[in-house]
Amino acid sequence: MEHKKIIPSEKNTRILPESMNLITTSGNLIITHSSSLKEQTLDAIIDYVFLRYEKIRFFFETPPVKIHIYIFPHQSLFHLFYLGREGEDWLVGATGNGLVQIIDPNAVTNNGQTFETMQKVVVHEIVHYFTFLRGYTKKRYMSEGIAAYLSEQHDERYIGVIKKKLPYIDGIAEQLFKGNTDEGKFAELGGYALAYTIIDYMLQCYGEEALKKYFISEYSHPFGLLKIDFDVFINDWKQYLRQIYS
């Protein structure tokens, strides 16, 4: 593992907080962070990602690539970088402009996140990074579903969201599958937790190879490629949810 201090250029001084002036490289990871990030936190993130990197890469049939990760010391600084303004509490990680962006797991004090769940957020965003490398144009429920699945985010928090949304699943399904939801609306619908169940149900019905075939294809939604009847699948998925989570 290599650590070095960087002197921001005029360009990235305007973008990054001045405190984020350290770079740590380890294998295929290039991590920009501040001196406030604890070394044991950095080591834990690197170890956690390394254990899952190859699985994600092989799923998307992608050669080894360098991944740039920005770890922000505070949520407000992350929001300012990513959005240009303050954002919602649920937004603790993102992928954009070729960068994986998260908050220091020790600095997250809201939204029920823990150190362990924030490690999964890092992997979630790395999955998005690989989908973008594939020229990704998939539906949001599929992109968020596979990111949640490969990052193993199906925990008590997700289960609680699913159970809370289940009585309204007919209306929610209409918006998830047929609407054009932005990040905020998707989160409000419980979309991240529900998207995991869409992937989980597809895996049970069609297997991982069929799902991989979709994600490396140019199809924007899976139903044509996998020869799935759209409305039948939605109804079967809703029944599956009621059986598992009622």
C-alpha positions as CSV (number, residue, x, y, z in Angstrom):
1,M,0.0,0.0,0.0
2,E,1.4,3.4,-1.0
3,H,0.5,6.7,0.7
4,K,1.4,10.1,-0.7
5,K,0.3,13.7,-0.2
6,I,-1.0,15.6,-3.2
7,I,-1.0,19.3,-3.9
8,P,-4.4,20.1,-5.6
9,S,-4.3,21.9,-8.9
10,E,-6.3,25.1,-9.4
11,K,-9.0,23.0,-11.1
12,N,-9.5,20.3,-8.4
13,T,-9.1,22.9,-5.6
14,R,-12.5,24.2,-6.7
15,I,-14.0,20.7,-6.6
16,L,-12.4,18.9,-3.6
17,P,-12.2,20.2,0.0
18,E,-8.6,21.2,0.7
19,S,-8.5,18.7,3.5
20,M,-8.7,15.8,1.0
21,N,-5.1,16.0,0.0
22,L,-3.9,12.4,0.5
23,I,-3.9,9.6,-2.0
24,T,-3.5,5.9,-1.0
25,T,-3.0,3.3,-3.7
26,S,-3.4,-0.4,-3.1
27,G,-3.7,-2.8,-6.0
28,N,-6.4,-1.5,-8.4
29,L,-7.7,1.0,-5.8
30,I,-6.7,4.7,-5.8
31,I,-8.2,6.4,-2.8
32,T,-8.3,10.1,-2.2
33,H,-9.0,11.1,1.4
34,S,-8.2,13.5,4.2
35,S,-5.8,13.0,7.1
36,S,-8.8,12.6,9.4
37,L,-9.5,9.2,7.9
38,K,-8.3,6.6,10.4
39,E,-5.7,4.1,9.0
40,Q,-7.7,1.2,10.4
41,T,-10.8,2.4,8.6
42,L,-8.9,2.7,5.3
43,D,-7.4,-0.7,5.7
44,A,-10.8,-2.2,6.5
45,I,-12.4,-0.7,3.4
46,I,-9.5,-1.9,1.2
47,D,-9.7,-5.4,2.6
48,Y,-13.5,-5.5,2.2
49,V,-13.4,-4.4,-1.4
50,F,-10.5,-6.8,-2.4
51,L,-12.6,-9.7,-1.2
52,R,-15.4,-8.8,-3.6
53,Y,-13.6,-7.1,-6.5
54,E,-13.0,-10.3,-8.6
55,K,-16.5,-11.5,-8.1
56,I,-17.9,-8.3,-9.4
57,R,-15.4,-8.1,-12.3
58,F,-16.2,-11.6,-13.4
59,F,-19.9,-11.0,-13.3
60,F,-19.6,-8.2,-15.8
61,E,-16.8,-9.9,-17.8
62,T,-14.6,-6.9,-17.5
63,P,-10.7,-6.9,-17.4
64,P,-9.0,-5.6,-14.3
65,V,-9.4,-1.8,-14.0
66,K,-8.2,1.0,-11.6
67,I,-11.0,2.3,-9.4
68,H,-10.8,5.9,-8.1
69,I,-12.5,6.3,-4.7
70,Y,-13.1,9.6,-2.9
71,I,-13.8,9.3,0.8
72,F,-15.2,12.5,2.2
73,P,-14.8,13.4,5.9
74,H,-18.4,14.7,6.2
75,Q,-21.7,14.2,4.4
76,S,-22.1,17.9,3.6
77,L,-18.8,18.0,1.8
78,F,-19.8,14.9,-0.2
79,H,-23.2,16.4,-1.1
80,L,-21.5,19.7,-2.2
81,F,-19.1,17.7,-4.5
82,Y,-21.7,15.4,-6.0
83,L,-24.8,17.7,-6.1
84,G,-23.4,21.2,-5.7
85,R,-25.8,21.6,-2.8
86,E,-27.1,19.9,0.4
87,G,-28.8,16.6,-0.2
88,E,-31.0,14.2,1.6
89,D,-29.8,12.2,4.5
90,W,-30.1,8.9,2.7
91,L,-27.5,9.9,0.1
92,V,-24.2,8.5,1.5
93,G,-22.5,7.3,-1.7
94,A,-22.6,7.8,-5.4
95,T,-20.7,7.0,-8.7
96,G,-20.2,9.7,-11.3
97,N,-17.5,11.2,-13.5
98,G,-15.5,7.9,-13.2
99,L,-15.3,8.2,-9.4
100,V,-16.7,6.2,-6.6
101,Q,-17.7,8.6,-3.8
102,I,-18.6,7.8,-0.2
103,I,-18.5,9.3,3.3
104,D,-16.0,8.2,5.9
105,P,-18.0,5.4,7.6
106,N,-17.1,6.8,11.0
107,A,-18.7,10.1,10.1
108,V,-22.1,8.8,9.2
109,T,-24.4,9.4,12.1
110,N,-27.9,9.4,10.5
111,N,-30.1,7.2,8.3
112,G,-29.4,4.1,10.4
113,Q,-26.0,3.5,8.7
114,T,-23.2,1.7,10.5
115,F,-19.6,1.0,9.7
116,E,-20.6,-2.4,8.3
117,T,-23.4,-1.0,6.1
118,M,-21.1,1.7,4.8
119,Q,-18.6,-0.9,3.7
120,K,-21.4,-2.4,1.6
121,V,-22.2,1.1,0.2
122,V,-18.6,1.2,-1.2
123,V,-19.1,-2.1,-2.9
124,H,-22.5,-1.0,-4.2
125,E,-21.0,2.0,-5.9
126,I,-18.2,-0.1,-7.3
127,V,-20.8,-2.3,-8.9
128,H,-22.2,0.8,-10.6
129,Y,-18.7,1.7,-11.7
130,F,-18.4,-1.6,-13.5
131,T,-21.9,-1.2,-15.1
132,F,-20.8,2.1,-16.5
133,L,-17.7,0.5,-18.0
134,R,-20.1,-1.7,-19.9
135,G,-21.8,1.4,-21.4
136,Y,-24.6,0.8,-19.1
137,T,-28.1,2.0,-20.0
138,K,-30.3,-0.3,-17.9
139,K,-33.4,0.5,-16.0
140,R,-32.9,1.9,-12.5
141,Y,-34.6,-1.0,-10.8
142,M,-32.1,-3.4,-12.5
143,S,-29.0,-1.3,-11.9
144,E,-29.8,-0.7,-8.2
145,G,-30.9,-4.2,-7.8
146,I,-27.7,-5.8,-9.1
147,A,-25.7,-3.3,-7.0
148,A,-27.6,-4.2,-3.9
149,Y,-27.3,-8.0,-4.7
150,L,-23.6,-8.1,-5.4
151,S,-22.9,-5.9,-2.3
152,E,-24.9,-8.1,-0.1
153,Q,-27.1,-5.3,1.3
154,H,-30.1,-7.4,2.0
155,D,-30.1,-7.0,5.8
156,E,-32.6,-6.1,8.5
157,R,-32.8,-2.5,7.2
158,Y,-33.8,-3.6,3.8
159,I,-36.2,-6.2,5.1
160,G,-37.9,-3.5,7.3
161,V,-38.3,-1.2,4.2
162,I,-39.8,-4.1,2.2
163,K,-42.3,-4.9,4.9
164,K,-43.3,-1.3,5.3
165,K,-43.9,-0.9,1.6
166,L,-45.6,-4.2,1.0
167,P,-49.2,-3.0,1.6
168,Y,-48.7,-0.4,-1.2
169,I,-46.8,-2.7,-3.6
170,D,-49.4,-2.5,-6.4
171,G,-49.0,1.3,-6.8
172,I,-45.2,1.1,-6.1
173,A,-44.7,-1.5,-8.7
174,E,-46.4,0.6,-11.3
175,Q,-43.9,3.4,-10.6
176,L,-40.8,1.2,-10.3
177,F,-41.3,-0.7,-13.5
178,K,-43.1,1.8,-15.7
179,G,-42.3,5.3,-14.3
180,N,-39.3,7.5,-14.7
181,T,-38.1,7.9,-11.1
182,D,-35.2,10.0,-10.1
183,E,-32.9,9.1,-7.2
184,G,-35.0,10.8,-4.6
185,K,-38.4,9.4,-5.7
186,F,-36.8,5.9,-6.1
187,A,-35.6,6.1,-2.5
188,E,-39.0,7.3,-1.3
189,L,-40.6,4.3,-2.9
190,G,-38.3,1.9,-1.1
191,G,-36.8,1.2,-4.5
192,Y,-33.3,0.2,-3.3
193,A,-34.6,-2.6,-1.1
194,L,-37.3,-3.7,-3.5
195,A,-34.8,-3.7,-6.4
196,Y,-32.8,-6.3,-4.6
197,T,-35.8,-8.6,-4.5
198,I,-36.4,-8.1,-8.2
199,I,-32.9,-9.4,-8.9
200,D,-33.3,-12.2,-6.3
201,Y,-36.5,-13.4,-7.9
202,M,-35.0,-13.3,-11.4
203,L,-32.1,-15.4,-10.2
204,Q,-34.4,-18.0,-8.7
205,C,-36.5,-18.1,-11.9
206,Y,-33.8,-17.8,-14.7
207,G,-30.4,-18.3,-13.1
208,E,-27.2,-16.2,-12.9
209,E,-26.0,-16.9,-16.4
210,A,-29.2,-15.5,-17.9
211,L,-28.9,-12.4,-15.7
212,K,-25.2,-11.9,-16.6
213,K,-26.2,-12.2,-20.3
214,Y,-28.6,-9.3,-19.8
215,F,-26.1,-7.1,-18.0
216,I,-23.5,-7.4,-20.6
217,S,-26.0,-6.9,-23.5
218,E,-27.2,-3.7,-25.1
219,Y,-30.8,-4.3,-24.0
220,S,-32.2,-1.5,-21.7
221,H,-34.6,-3.9,-19.9
222,P,-34.4,-7.6,-19.4
223,F,-37.8,-8.8,-20.6
224,G,-37.2,-9.0,-24.3
225,L,-33.8,-10.6,-24.0
226,L,-34.9,-13.2,-21.4
227,K,-38.2,-13.7,-23.2
228,I,-40.2,-12.7,-20.1
229,D,-43.8,-11.5,-20.2
230,F,-43.6,-8.1,-18.6
231,D,-47.0,-8.1,-16.8
232,V,-46.8,-11.7,-15.8
233,F,-43.4,-11.2,-14.2
234,I,-44.6,-8.2,-12.2
235,N,-47.6,-10.1,-10.9
236,D,-45.4,-13.1,-10.0
237,W,-42.8,-10.9,-8.3
238,K,-45.5,-9.2,-6.2
239,Q,-46.9,-12.6,-5.1
240,Y,-43.3,-13.7,-4.3
241,L,-42.9,-10.6,-2.0
242,R,-46.2,-11.3,-0.2
243,Q,-45.2,-14.9,0.4
244,I,-41.7,-14.1,1.8
245,Y,-42.3,-10.8,3.6
246,S,-45.9,-10.8,4.9
